[in-house]
Amino acid sequence: MSGTFILFLAGASAIFIAAASATRAYISSDNWLWVALSLFLYAAGNIVMIRIMREGGLGLAISISAIAQLILVNIIAFAVFNERMTNVQIGGVALGILAMVLMMWPNKAGA
């Protein structure tokens, strides 16, 4: 996995987190400008994802992006919006982290 892949993945994740936060802000305020911002950010994030898919392949790119967003969105929901997860949901996030570690685990040469 190259540094470019990780850099673009971090950028796409930040864009998607901003989009999810804008959507949550719309739920709280009922201002349609939040929806417009959210749609713009989701479109921009998907354009960045195209580059990530070229670099790492479709399966790996989408899977790692989804898990990274899962973790970051839960951190934002907890820290900013005071939302809480149940123990089962926390277990699901932990399994997602384990899945991401296993997907990114370096392969041995010749294996």
Phi, psi and omega per residue, in radians:
M1 nan 2.185 -3.042
S2 -1.519 2.896 3.088
G3 -1.135 -0.567 3.102
T4 -1.100 -0.736 3.120
F5 -1.025 -0.837 -3.099
I6 -1.184 -0.670 3.129
L7 -1.116 -0.834 3.120
F8 -1.166 -0.622 3.093
L9 -1.102 -0.747 3.100
A10 -1.105 -0.721 3.117
G11 -1.128 -0.788 3.123
A12 -1.117 -0.716 3.128
S13 -1.090 -0.732 3.111
A14 -1.087 -0.713 3.113
I15 -1.124 -0.790 -3.141
F16 -1.155 -0.610 3.103
I17 -1.170 -0.720 3.090
A18 -1.097 -0.686 3.115
A19 -1.133 -0.764 3.117
A20 -1.131 -0.660 3.104
S21 -1.165 -0.658 3.085
A22 -1.137 -0.675 3.089
T23 -1.116 -0.740 3.116
R24 -1.146 -0.647 3.095
A25 -1.109 -0.637 3.084
Y26 -1.093 -0.727 3.138
I27 -1.050 -0.642 -3.125
S28 -1.360 -0.567 -2.988
S29 -1.927 -0.389 -3.104
D30 1.145 0.447 3.106
N31 -1.684 2.105 -3.069
W32 -1.169 -0.267 3.081
L33 -1.135 -0.525 3.076
W34 -1.130 -0.631 3.114
V35 -1.162 -0.767 3.120
A36 -1.068 -0.777 3.103
L37 -1.084 -0.750 3.140
S38 -1.063 -0.812 3.127
L39 -1.075 -0.732 3.106
F40 -1.072 -0.794 -3.117
L41 -1.162 -0.705 3.091
Y42 -1.097 -0.688 3.098
A43 -1.117 -0.766 3.122
A44 -1.102 -0.733 3.126
G45 -1.083 -0.686 3.123
N46 -1.202 -0.558 3.068
I47 -1.151 -0.715 3.077
V48 -1.135 -0.623 3.135
M49 -1.079 -0.504 3.099
I50 -1.049 -0.758 3.116
R51 -1.130 -0.703 -3.140
I52 -1.119 -0.697 3.131
M53 -1.135 -0.624 3.089
R54 -1.131 -0.693 -3.077
E55 -1.282 -0.780 -2.989
G56 -2.051 -0.064 -3.086
G57 1.621 2.708 -3.053
L58 -1.094 -0.913 -3.059
G59 -1.054 -0.871 -3.126
L60 -1.147 -0.774 -3.088
A61 -1.096 -0.844 -3.104
I62 -1.194 -0.739 -3.118
S63 -1.102 -0.855 -3.122
I64 -1.171 -0.691 3.107
S65 -1.078 -0.760 -3.126
A66 -1.111 -0.743 -3.126
I67 -1.230 -0.707 3.098
A68 -1.065 -0.731 3.103
Q69 -1.150 -0.691 3.098
L70 -0.974 -0.823 -3.112
I71 -1.174 -0.860 -3.080
L72 -1.167 -0.680 3.122
V73 -1.120 -0.684 3.111
N74 -1.166 -0.619 3.070
I75 -1.120 -0.789 3.127
I76 -1.135 -0.750 3.138
A77 -1.057 -0.672 3.135
F78 -1.266 -0.843 -3.014
A79 -1.351 -0.685 -3.028
V80 -1.701 -0.766 -3.014
F81 -1.793 0.088 3.092
N82 0.958 0.635 3.077
E83 -1.559 2.669 -3.121
R84 -2.201 2.598 3.099
M85 -1.829 2.667 3.026
T86 -1.387 2.963 3.122
N87 -1.084 -0.652 3.114
V88 -1.123 -0.722 3.118
Q89 -1.150 -0.685 3.078
I90 -1.086 -0.698 3.065
G91 -1.074 -0.678 3.102
G92 -1.112 -0.720 3.093
V93 -1.124 -0.713 3.114
A94 -1.086 -0.724 3.088
L95 -1.136 -0.622 3.072
G96 -1.102 -0.712 3.108
I97 -1.117 -0.775 3.103
L98 -1.057 -0.741 3.117
A99 -1.062 -0.737 -3.132
M100 -1.144 -0.719 3.107
V101 -1.056 -0.782 -3.127
L102 -1.160 -0.630 3.115
M103 -1.195 -0.584 -3.083
M104 -1.604 -0.061 -3.133
W105 -1.007 2.299 -3.104
P106 -1.171 2.443 3.095
N107 -1.438 2.548 3.035
K108 -1.370 2.506 3.103
A109 -1.155 2.359 3.090
G110 1.453 0.044 -3.110
A111 -1.483 nan nan
